Amino acid sequence: MFLMHVAFVVHLAQGADVESLFSDEMKKETQAVVMSLDDASKMGLGTSGIQVKAGQHVQIIIVAKRDAPWIHRTLEIGEGIAGFHMADVNIG
């Protein structure tokens, strides 16, 4: 059985920390998985097309589709976010 999830590709400005965007409650409620590009690649997620600009780093956040709006709103107002996009992914 495949479960529908959303992957957020988050481009962070230098020195920004994606973990600091989320409260402990949000992390617990959404069970968000935050990982580096290297970790995402090791898990088999296709990351080769992701461009990283100088001075930025990229984190991947995986959440259940039902929690995607909460994460989306948080990223929209988060400090240190240079940009992000999201894509549906199936995890089985």
Buried (B, 14 or more C-beta within 10 A) or exposed (E): EEEEBBBBBBBBBEEBEBEEBBEEEBEEEBEBBBBBBEBBBEEEBEBEEBEEEEEBBBBBBBBBEEBBEBBBEBBEEBEBBBEBEBEEBEEE
